[in-house]
Amino acid sequence: MAAPRCLAGFLAYETAKAVVVKSWVVGAVNRAVQLLILSYFVGWVFLHEKAYQVRDTAIESSVVTKVKGVGRYAGRVLDTADYVTPQQGTAVFVVVTKRILTENQVQGLCPESDPRYRCAADSDCGSSGRAAASGVLTGRCVSYNGTPGACEVRGWCPPEVDAVDAPVMLEAENFTLFVKNSVRFPLFGFEKANVPPGATAAELSRCRFHPARRPLCPILRLGDVARFAGQDFAALATAGGVVAIKIAWVCDLDRAWELCLPRYSFARLDAGARRSAASPGYNFRSAKYYRWPNGTEYRTLTKAFGIRFDVLVHGSAGKFGIVPTLINVVAAFASVGVGSVLCDLILLHFLKGAEHYKARKFEEVPEARLREPSAGPTALGGREMQSTDSGTGSLGL
Ligand SMILES: *[C@@H]1O[C@H](CO)[C@@H](O)[C@H](O)[C@H]1NC(C)=O
């Protein structure tokens, strides 16, 4: 008889007993909280945040850039091969707007140009072999441009003097930048490019990007890029700087393919470094090497100032998915139950007659007296109470 009883206990279904409170205050609070939670889930979580979608944030992107324009600089006419570096059309490139050239440098001995290496006697120049600004010290003090003297160095001579005023190629303001960007969302196999699919080459070459009027034109004027980034082009071209062209692809792939569009934004990236007086702006040095007919090597050193453009692509795409939908629906229903915590708090602590409700909600059962000889009626109206491991009272039939 014991085994079937045990089985019957196992197969019995337990459900919690509910206490219905006929109080319109608690009832109204309960419904209001439920409505609040439901509208939060429907409005914000589902409609605004699109929690029913699977999201792909691992965007794959390729960027090809091309700068066009002709500028005049120091008596020469420069084209894109002269002022853009590197020339491969990468996502990060520099438009050189100012140059300090040091021509015909050869390996040899010459006085150091850096003012820290002025001297009156050999003893001021320290030991030979030490590195100076543009070469290795020989330990001698030699005359320099009529001044008493400068320490002699071995290196590329004559050394660069960069404390000079060089002109700035302000025409770069009118140069255009063509950004070709293709993106892919691998999770959905979705591909798109920033070049409008129907546009002809002629249409494309005429358009200029504008955030309100031409937000999809992939050709940008460099002056506009600086302006949209909140910068003064002339100041940027003089000291150099780093400007980001950000392309954001935030796509809802449940909607039409045409509606997945890039959004451009601009920012100065080296804004923090710009405030430091020690090294404002952006510049770099490079050299080109040649040989005289007699075999001697010489070079032209360039200290270039320019605007570095970083094309940064980011984005995410979402598409309906059954798993996130189920998870969030379950979370929404579970959260509706949170309202009862608040209602219990009001019911049992703040409402008039709280003691009365408390007595009805929590039944007190005295400790079972095991030594009682007869299994007589208990405190609970003569019905037999069994304690099960789940902690809820079950009515054994
Ligand atoms: C850029 O082009 C405009 C219009 O063609 C012209 O007025 C302006 O002077 C140009 N800017 C520079 C710095 O040459």
The ligand as a Tripos MOL2 file, in Angstrom:
@<TRIPOS>MOLECULE
LIG
   14    14     1     0     0
SMALL
NO_CHARGES

@<TRIPOS>ATOM
      1 C1         37.4310   77.2520  -53.5620 C.3       1 LIG1
      2 O1         36.4710   77.3710  -54.5900 O.3       1 LIG1
      3 C2         35.6500   78.5160  -54.4660 C.3       1 LIG1
      4 C3         34.5790   78.4170  -55.5240 C.3       1 LIG1
      5 O2         35.0570   77.8940  -56.7000 O.3       1 LIG1
      6 C4         36.5120   79.7690  -54.5670 C.3       1 LIG1
      7 O3         35.7180   80.9180  -54.4460 O.3       1 LIG1
      8 C5         37.5560   79.7310  -53.4550 C.3       1 LIG1
      9 O4         38.4270   80.8330  -53.5830 O.3       1 LIG1
     10 C6         38.3520   78.4500  -53.5060 C.3       1 LIG1
     11 N1         39.2060   78.3700  -52.3350 N.am      1 LIG1
     12 C7         40.5310   78.4740  -52.3930 C.2       1 LIG1
     13 C8         41.2630   78.4670  -51.1220 C.3       1 LIG1
     14 O5         41.1070   78.5720  -53.4350 O.2       1 LIG1
@<TRIPOS>BOND
     1     1     2 1
     2     1    10 1
     3     2     3 1
     4     3     4 1
     5     3     6 1
     6     4     5 1
     7     6     7 1
     8     6     8 1
     9     8     9 1
    10     8    10 1
    11    10    11 1
    12    11    12 1
    13    12    13 1
    14    12    14 2
@<TRIPOS>SUBSTRUCTURE
     1 LIG1         1 GROUP 0 **** ****
